[in-house]
Amino acid sequence: MLVFNFWLFAGLAMISALLCITRRSPVVSALWLIVTMFSIAALFIILGGQFIGAIQVLVYAGAIMVLFLFVIMLLNLGRGEPTDIPGWWGKAITLGIGIVLIVELWAVTRIVPAGEIRLPAGTMEQVMDQQGAVGAISNTLFRDYLVPFEIASVLLLAAVVGAVVLAKRRL
């Protein structure tokens, strides 16, 4: 069952990522990106990284995607056609995607607990026992990857400032 769930979420992540980059409407593309983020969070949970999965949902699917949608709406990019697949086909596909997401949520509740997944000796399991999930991730993030983390935050800030400057008619 664990392998089936992994391939289910991995397939959904790849398909939704493909749909994200092929849609014409930026709002629809951003919504497909949200589905991709949720699928990746489910993959993290399946692999025993519950903290990373929760952060994936909170930070990326929550905060970053709200920022993307805010910038899209600020630039008035979503004024094209309302959906990429109009008519009853669009409603059927939407219903199918909704059913798949409900089945995935049900599947996540039935996954093997992280304690039953065996990791090779001497790996992340020892670090997690010593420092806990948050300590292991924060030490790695803020000690080894501090500069890339700060560069990413500055890039996001520059993107927001650029979007506001582009959207503002007069300075």
N, C-alpha and C positions, 0 to 999 in steps of 0.2 A: 504494500500500500504506500510505503514511503517513497519508493522509486516512481510509482505512478503519479503521486502528487508532485514530485519534483519535475517530472517531464511535463505534466499539465501546466504548472506555473511557468516553467522555462519556455514552453511553446507559446503560451499566452503573452509572455514578455516579448518574445521575438516578433510575434504577429502584431501586437499593439505598437511596438517600436517602428515596424515597417509602415503601419497605417499612420503613425504620427508624422513621418517624413513625407508621405505621399498625399496628404490631404491638402486641399486648396485653402480652406478656411482656417485662419490661425487659431480661432477658438476651438474648433473641432480637433485640430492638431494638438492643442494643449490638453484637451480632455483625454485623448489617446495617450499622451505622455503620463497623465495621472494613472491610467490603467497600468501602464508599464511600471511606474513606481510602486504601485500596490503589489504587482506580481513579483517584483524584486524583493520587496519586504517579506512576502510569503516564502520566497526561496531562502532568505536569511533565517526565518523562523524554522523552516524544515531542517536546515543545516545546524541548528542549535544556537544560533545567535539571536536570542530574543531581544536583547537590548538594541542591537543594530537594526533589527526589524522594526522595533518601535520608533527608533530615531529616524529611520527611513520614512515612515508614515508621517511623523510629526514635522520633520524638517523639510524633506523634499516634497512629498505629496501634499503637505499642508502649507508651510510658509513659502517655499520657493515657487510653487505653482500658483499660489495666490498672487505673488509678486509678478509672475509671468502674465497672468490674466489681467492684473491691474495695468501693466504696461501695454498689453494688447488693446484694452479698452481705452486707455489714455491716448493711444495713437489712432484710435478709430479704425482699426484694421478689420474688425469683425463685421463690417457693414455689407458684405457680399451676400451670397446666397445663404439661407439659414442652415441648410444641411447639405452634405455631399451626396446623399442618397435620398431623394424625395420620394413621396408616395408610400404605398403599402410595403414595398421592399425595405425602405428605411425603418419603418416601424417593426417589421419582422426581425431585421438584423439587430435592432436595439433590444427587442424582447429576448432574442437569443443571447446577446451579450449579458443582459441582466441575469438570465438564468445561469449562465456560466459563472458569473461572479458570486451568485448565491451558493452554487455548488462548491466553489472554491472556499468560501467562508466556512461552509460546513466541513469541508475536508481539513481545513487548518485546525479545527477543534478536535479532530480525530487523529492527529499526527502522533507518532511515537514521541514520548517525552524526551527531552535532551539528555537526561541521565542514562537512558538506555542506548544512546549512540556512543560507540566506542571510538575514541581517538587514539592514534599511536602514542606510545609512551614518550614523555619528555616534550610534549608540544604545548599548545595553548591551554590544555587542561590544568597543568601545574600552575601556570600564571593566573588562571581564573581562580584556582583554589587559594592562592596567596593574596591576590589583590581584589578579586571580585571582577565582574564584567565591566563595570564603569571605570574602575581603577586601571585595568589592563588597556582599555581603549583610550582613556584620557592620557595615560603616560605615553603611549605610542603617538597619539595625535599631537600633544603639546611638547613633546621632547624631540621626537624624530622627524615629524612632519610639520613643525611650526611655521616655517617660511612658506611652503605651499598653501597651508591653511590661511595664512594672512593674505597671500596674493589672491586667493579665490575670493576672500571677503572684499578686498579692494576692487576686484573686477566686477563683482555684483553691485557694489556701490557706484562705480563708474557707469554701469549699464543703466541703473535707475536715474542717475543724473542726466545721462545722455538722452534717455526717453523723455524726461521732463523738458529738456531744452528743445528737442525735436517737436514735441507736442505744443509747446508754447508759441503762439504766433508772434507776440512782441515781448521783448525782454525789458 
